[in-house]
């Protein structure tokens, strides 16, 4: 009887884990898409040589937002 419950428990855990993987992958894909969009926006907004410092700040913010998004997916 214990062996049967162990197998049922294992199957349940594997199913739950298996169903959560696509949502984690989807979340990270959304983070990547948002990041790429933010980077493109930075490049369009700050396209002059005098804007280099602002471009770098914008890119840093996009990178920080991406890292935060990934952390949220993992938790």
C-alpha positions, 0 to 999 in steps of 0.5 A: 500500500505504501509503495502504491502511494509513493508511485501516485505521489511521484506521478502527481509531482511530475505532472505538476512540475511538467505543467509549470515548465511551459508557464515559466518558459512563457514568462521568460519569453515575455521578459525577453520580448519586453527587454528587446522592445525596451532596448529598441525604444532606447536606441530610437529615443537616444540616437545622437552622439550627445545622447550617449549617457542617456542611452546608457542609462536607458539600456541599464534600466532595461537590463535591470527590468529584465533581471527583475522580470526573470527573478519574478518568473523563477519565484 
